[in-house]
Amino acid sequence: MAHTALTPVFVGLRTGLHVLFAVLAGLVVVRAIAAPTDASPAVVALAILLMATYAAGGFVAGIARGRGRPPALVWLAALIVEWVALLWLTPEAAYLVFPLFFLFLHLLGRWWGSGAIVIATVVAICALGVHGGWSVGGVVGPIVGAGVALLIGLGYQALAQEAQQREALVQELLAARGQLAATEHESGVLAERARLAREIHDTLAQGLSSIQMLLHAAERADPERPGVEHIRLARETAADNLADARRFISELTPPQLDDNGLGGALRRLASGPWRTQGLQVTVRVSDAAPLPMHLQTALLRIAQGAVANIIQHAHAAEATITLEVQDRRLRFSIVDDGTGFDPGQVPDARGGRSDSFGLQAARERVGQLGGELIVDSSPGSGTTLAVELALENVS
């Protein structure tokens, strides 16, 4: 049983039952020694065997967890046979029926256990009548004990069932809290990215745009003026930096994935910016099996970076983006028909190459998802960039 707030109660009840059985069996042994009869040696031996069999219940329970109920039922049958034999020799063994009541309910269930309790009660009453004569106490005592055992045993089962339900509810609440925390974190990340995009657009991009326009106006005012080449160079540099800033803003601001998913976002890019830059992109991504939002965003970023490198460096005419999910394994690939390159010759991102930085960023994203980035390329044969990961590892 999983640990819950009621676990100490269950442990206390089980421990009390074990102690009660040991005390009652010890009482049988003490009685046989204190008032010896011809059957005393057999009573002592049988009582010790009964206690040993009961103590073996822990080992039997371990076997039963792997093989089902049969080992436990065999163990219970052995206890019953030994108890009946001991009851035949001494009436004090009738007291042992009380802890046996709980075993019947635990191992046989509510209905079969209740039937076994009734039968054991009748056997105990008959044994007391045979050994010491029939009396009201000999009849009422076992019946009262059986009633008390039924109430306690059924109450124990109801309490255990309620504890399991509460534990399941707690686990569901914990899982929901984890999902809520992940959603809030993702929302915070997207909000921060949007804020950064707005800040860059309202400050850096606007400043560069103003610088570019002023320099362009100065260049047109007097194209023959000395130093105009420096003005032209400054304007071109500002224009390049403005283009970089706008691309950075575009990358910070994710397309709407909530409505159309990853496939819709990629198709919008393929029919818009990528096509206008001369690259025909075929998107083979189905949204039939929705992926977590942060995974879709990461795959979209990887595709954007890969296609940007294709446009800038690969001189490709066509590219294909494919998403395949099979047996909880995901493969996301971008294939182009460009010039290709030697992956072993790509310098480290710190060397300043934009394409090497893009590959490094993609590797970092895939590493955070617990997957693997595969780059298959060679000069003159195009490039395949693939992401492979197990969806079980994506939290």
Disulfide bonds with the S-S distance in Angstrom:
none
